[in-house]
């Protein structure tokens, strides 16, 4: 770690990602494809290294959010199919086709724009149709009174010249949530998805080679919804309260160091806003991580970090580049000691609950200025030092 000045870094275990991929894949029906979600820099794990691993391991597809993310992978040597989940302006149709990138189509108007652009080039654009079955975000409206019109619009989109409608998909909004009402809603989404696909086939003769709707929650809770391909996101990286069901392993460890230790008398105010006052003589460590590194300010005074000898409660408001922690009862912790923000010793799920958010946000929040260090073991030997 000398080249990182031992400040703050994120350790990524490539073997754990491979283990998770294989474990998820083994749980799927025979012939079901695997799409690895690598948007948002692979949830902070590094889109290119993760994509290279999945490509070598035999995954079938990758998913990104936007054209920039897709081009980063192509420029990095990724040749496998890539699906853009979000919108791409039709002006970039030539780029999509030239780079062999599959584009989501979420409305008839967008389909017409892509078709016209591809036709002008004399080329064909591969697309996946997105259905809005209850997420109320992107997708052809098809619920309730919109069913017939939605089916007509999907058929019309698929019959446009110079478009190749390879796939169709939807996104579940509560497949990872417990409770009978959430299960009912997810099953209604799935039923609507299947009914639209059947109607598009029966009324328009359109058959899709790839039907996919199973995100992380559905892979875990609704295996019958796997269809032709699944799209695990958080699950691939070993997080979520139920990742243990498949024996998955966390793949990121966020680490910082103790840069300074100071002693304060009882009654001393700590950090901005004076929201923490020492109740006793305290040994306080200044840690080299703050919200500019991705440690959410909402965690202030609500969490603890793993350090030599135990857990150190975080004290006061988290600053941009640093924060403070109570080392009074942890004499083993010294200047230069490593502190695990989250990882094998400090559960990311618990940290997310303390912040009032989800694990996705904490992983994606780890900023670009935090170096990623890739290990060919679980987390290197360093995690055993705590």
N, C-alpha and C positions, 0 to 999 in steps of 0.2 A: 504493500500500500504506500510505499515511499513516494511514488509519482502522484499520489492524491493528497499529499501532505497530511494524511490521517485526519481529515476534517470530518466530512460526512460523505457516505457513499451507499449505494444500493447493491447488494449481492444477489445475483440471479443464478439459480441452480438449473442448468439446462437438463441434467438427468431427471430432475423432478418433473419438468415440463414433459419430457418424453414418457416418463412413467405415467403421468396423468393422461396423456394422449392414448397410450396403449390400454389403460384401464377403462377409459370411457369407450374406446372403440370396441373393446371386448364385450361390453354390455349391450351393444347395438344388435339389431336383427341382421341376419346374413344379407350382404349386398347393400346395406345402408351406407351412404356416403358420409364423410366427415368434413365439415367446413370449420376451419379454425378462425375465430374472430380475433383479428390483430389490429383493429382500429385503435386510435388513441395511443399509438406507439406500443401496441400489444398490452394495453392496460398498464403502461409504464415499464414493462419488462424488456422493451426493445423490439420493434416490429421486424426489423431485418434479421437479427439472430434467431428469433422465434420462428419466423417464416422459413428460414433456411432449414431449421430443424424439422419442421412439419413437412416440408417438401421432401427431404431425405427420408422421412419416416413413412411416407406414402399417403399423406392426407390428400383429399380430393379437391378442396377449394379453400380459398382464403376470403375473408370479408374485411373491408375497410370502410371508412366513413365518406371519404371524398377522393377526388382525382389526385390531389397532391400526395396522399398516402399511398395510392396505387402506384404512382410513378416512382416514388421512393423505392418500392419493392422491385419494380421492373429494372430500374437503374442499378439496383443491388444484385441483380442476377436471378431474381425469382421468375420462373417461367410457368408455373402452375396457374390454373384459372383463378382470377380475382374478381369478386363481386363488389361493386360500390353500392353501399346501402343507402346513401343519401343522394341529393340532387347534384347533377352536373349540367351546366348550361349547354344547350345544343350546339353552341359554337365550337365545342371541343369534341364533337362527334368523330372527326378524323383522328384525333389523338386516341380516343377510346378504341377505335377499330385498329389503328396501326399498332397499338400496344396490346391488343387482344385482351381488353378489359370488358367485363360484363357490366352493363348498366341497369340499375333499377328503374322501372317505369311505374309511376304511381298515379297517372291520370291520362286520359285520352289526349288532352292538349299537348302534353309532353311527348307522348308517343308520336303524334303527328310531326312535331318539331324534329325529333330524332330521325323519323322516316324521311322527311324532306331533305335533311342534311345528308343522310347516308345515300339517298337516291342521287343527289347532285354529284356525289363522289363516285357513284357507280359501285359502291361497296355495301356490305351488310353488317349491321350492328347486332351483336348478341345481347339479349335483354332478359331480365326476370321481372315478372309482373308482381307488384306489391298490392295486397288486399288489406283494407282497413276493416278488421272484424271486431274492433272494440278497443284498440289502443288510442284511437282518435288522434292520430298523428299523420304520417304519410300513408297513402294507399287509396285505391279505388273504393269509394263508398259502396257498401253492398248489404248493409243491415236494414231490416225492416222494409219500409217503403222504397228504399234505394236498391233493393235486390235486383229487380228486372233491369233497371237502367244500368246498374253496375255490371251485370252480366253482359249486356249489350256493348258497353264501353270496353270491357276486356276483350270481347270477340273482335270488335272493330280495331282495337289496338294491335291485336295479334295478326290481323289480316292485312295490315299496312305493308306496302312494299319495302324491301331492304331492311326489315327487322326480323331477327331470328328469336322467337319467344321460347327460350330453352327451359325456363323455370317459372314457378309461381310460389309466393311465400306470404306469410303473415307474421305478426309478432304478438306474443301473449303478454298481457300486462300484469297478471297476478299468478302466474304458474309457480312462482317461488314462495307464495304466501299460503299460510295454513288457513283452515276454516272451510266449512261447507259452502259458504257463499262464494268464496274465491274459487273453489273447485267447480261449482256450478258455472261461474262466469267463464272459466277456462274451457270447460267442455262445450259451452255455447259458442265460444270463439272457434273451437276446432270443428264443431258441427257446421257452422256457417262457412268456414273455409272449404270444407269438403263439398258442401252443397253448391257453392259457386263453381268449383272446379268441375263437378259433374254437369252442371247446367251449361257451362262453356263448352264442354265436350259434346253434349247432346244437341245443343242449339247451333253451335258454330263449327263443330268438328275439330275443335282445337284440343290437342293433347300435349301435356307438358312432360318433358323427360324427367324433370326434377321438381318434386313438391317438398317444401320444407317449412316447418313451423316450430320445431322443438328447440327452444333456447335452453339455457342452463336449468331453469326450474322444471321444464317439461322433460328433459333427459332424466332428471332424478325422480319426478313424481308421476309422469305420464308416458311410460316407455312405448305404449301403443300408438303414440303420436309421432313416432320417429319418421314414418313414411320413407321418402327416398334419400333424405339427408338431414343431419342435425347440425345445430349451430351453437355449441357450448362456448360461452365467453368466460365468465368468472370461474366456472368449473375447471376449465383447462389449466388455470393458474393455481388451483388447489385451495380456493377460498369459498366461503359460504358456510353457514352453520351446519350443513348436511353433507359437505364434501367427503366426510369420513365414511359415508355409506359405500362409496366405491374405493375406499382406501387411498384417496388422493393426498398429495403432499403439497404444502405451500412452497412457492417458487421464488419469493422475494423476501429479502431480509434488509431492512433499512437500519443503518448503523451510523452513529455519530461518536464524538469523543468529548471527554471532559477537558475543556481548555483552561479553566481556572477554578480554584477552590478558595472560598472566602469564609470567614467566621463572623457571624453577626449575633449581637445580643438580642434578647427577647424584646419585642416591640419594634423591630426594624421592618420598614415597608420594602417590599420586593417588586420591582418592575413598574411599568407604566400603569397609571390609574390607582396605584396603592391598593389593589384588590386582595393582596395577601400580606399579612403581618406575622412575623415569626412569633410563635407562642412560647419559645424557649431559646436558649443559646443554640444556634444552628450552624451546621457546616453545610454550606451551599455550593453546589457545583454549577458553573456556567457551561452549558452544552453548546456545541458549535452547529446548531440547527435552529431554523426559525420558519416562519410561514413562507418566506421566499424559497425555501427548499421543499415546501409542501407539507409542513407540519401545521395543520389548521389551527388558527387562532382560537376557534371555538373549543379546542381541547384544553384551554388554559384552566389550571386548577382542577382538572377533571380526570387526570390519568397518571399512570406511573410507567417508568421505563425499566427494563432489565439491565442491571449492572452487576459487577463483581460483588457477591455477597447477598444479593436479593433485588428488591425493587425500590426505585427511588421516586417518590411522589414529585410531580412537576409543580413548581411554585410560581405564582404570579402570571401576568399576561405574557403569552408567547410573543417574542419580538420578531422583527423581520429576519434577522440572521442568527439569532441565538435564543435560548431560553434557560431557565434555572430549574434545578432539581435539588431535593433535600437528601444530602448524603450523611446526615448526622449519625445515623445508625448503621452506616456502611463504611467502616474504616478501610476496607480493602480497596475501595474506589479511590483512585488517585488521579492526578493530572495525567492525561494521555490514555486513561482507561476507556475501553470501548463501552458504548451504551446502545443497547438494542431498542430502537423505537417500536418496531414490530418485526416478528419473525418467529422462530421455533420457541423462544423463551417468552415472548410477549404477543399474545393472540391479537391478530388484526381485527377479528370480528368484535372482540371486546372493546378495542380502541374505537372502532366505528360507532358502536353503541354509545360510548362516552361522548362522542362528538355529535350524536344525534343524526348520523348519516349512515351510509352503506360502505362496505369494503371497496367497491369500485372507485368511489371518490378519493379515498385515501391513497390508493395505488396510482390512480391517474394524476393525483396532485403532486407526486414526487417530481420536482422540476428538472428541466434540462441541465441545470448547473450541477446537479447531483450525478457524479459519474456512476455508470453501471459497470460492475465487475462480474464477469461470467466465470462460473465454476463448473468443473466437470465432476463435482461431487455434490452432496446435498446442499451444503453451504460452506464448503471449505472447512478447515480446522478451527477457524476463528470463533464460531458459535459456541464451541466447547469451553472457551476461555471465561465465559460469563458465569 
